[in-house]
Amino acid sequence: MGVQPANVQRSHATHHFNSTRRLREPMEPENLARRLIAAQRNEITEHRVYSKLAKSVRDPHNSQILERVAEDELKHYSFFRENTGIDVAPSRTGYYKFMLISKVLGITFALKLMERGEGRAQAAYQRMAGHLPGIKDVMTDEQDHEKQLLGLLDEERLRYVGSVVLGLNDALVELTGALAGLSFALRTTRLVAVAGLITGIAASFSMAASEYLSTKSEGGPRKPGRAMVYTGVAYVLTVLFLIMPFLVFVNIYHALAFTILNAIVVILVFSFYISVAKDQPFRRRFLEMAGISLGVAGLSFLIGLLVREILPTGV
């Protein structure tokens, strides 16, 4: 059976529910039909995402896990199809969104972000449980089986996320503080940018070398060379993002304000990434990183002001 327009689908689904007498009060047939069609579309969309990723990943272990989850999603789709009596096409927007996210931020992040949306689905399934007893099996799969399978995924960028955290944290804390101090000491955006860039690049080499030695001494599965690269690249990119306002603005205070804003943006984005990919609390991580970075910056303001008063630079 081909895919039919949404209004025709709802009409057929409603007729099917009435004829088979699956409905119970208080949910109206039209409302239940709409909810089941939405659930059916969600399941077939996720089946397509998992199937595509299973074919595209190189790691056989990850491929097998994704294939098993894809099979579960197809089973759920078939369950809803039996109750609606119609075929439903995947959401193209949802499919391409998660495929793009998986390419940019990694498979684990994309899939766990997708699973976060299951909270809304679980609430909808709970409301339909009295009308469709078999849906409890679907809910069990969504709550337990798939999360267990996704927890087995092994992705390189997550193995080295500690190295990225090290690079980001050090760059945010050290350079934000340094730029704040330099702003009060030098009072010239170009000088602050040059001094900050030299300081940041030198610090990135030092931090990368330290991560190499630390990872090598651990003797774990992580490769020292890759850990070094992840740390160094994260540090340098953060340095460039923080220094950018001093290359754009002439007013030193405007530049410093946007640097602080950039630091908060980096902390916000990375905290969200870690909270999803590693199942860690977002609020606590964000407040901790932001508090440390802004606290060091505030202390550096005072040091820079004190240094300028005690040791005039002539600038």
LINZI-V7011 format. One record per pair of residues at least 24 apart in sequence whose C-alpha atoms are under 7 Angstrom apart, sorted by the first residue. I is the first residue (numbers start at 0). J is the second residue. D is the distance in whole Angstrom. If there is no record, write none. Layout:
# LINZI-V7011
I:J:D
I:J:D
This chain:
# LINZI-V7011
0:86:6
1:86:7
2:86:6
2:87:6
2:88:6
8:85:7
9:33:6
12:83:5
12:84:6
15:83:6
15:84:7
21:130:6
22:130:5
23:130:6
35:79:7
39:76:5
39:79:6
39:80:7
39:87:7
40:87:6
40:88:6
40:89:6
40:90:7
42:72:5
42:73:7
42:75:6
42:76:5
43:72:7
43:73:6
43:76:6
43:89:5
44:89:4
44:90:6
44:94:6
45:72:7
46:72:5
46:73:6
48:94:6
48:98:7
61:152:6
61:153:7
64:148:6
68:145:6
75:137:6
107:276:6
108:275:6
108:276:5
111:275:6
111:276:6
112:275:6
159:226:6
162:226:6
162:229:6
162:230:5
163:229:6
163:230:5
163:233:6
165:230:6
166:230:5
166:231:6
166:233:5
166:234:4
167:233:6
167:234:6
167:237:6
170:234:5
170:237:6
170:238:6
171:262:6
171:292:6
172:291:7
172:292:5
172:295:6
174:199:7
175:292:7
175:296:6
176:295:5
176:296:4
176:299:5
177:299:7
179:255:7
179:296:6
179:299:6
179:300:5
180:299:5
180:300:5
180:302:6
180:303:4
181:303:6
182:251:7
183:300:7
183:303:5
183:304:5
184:303:5
184:304:6
184:306:7
184:307:5
185:314:6
186:251:6
187:251:6
188:245:5
188:246:7
188:249:6
188:251:6
189:245:6
189:246:7
192:242:6
192:245:6
192:246:7
195:242:7
199:238:6
200:235:6
203:231:5
203:234:6
203:235:6
204:231:7
206:231:7
207:231:5
263:289:7
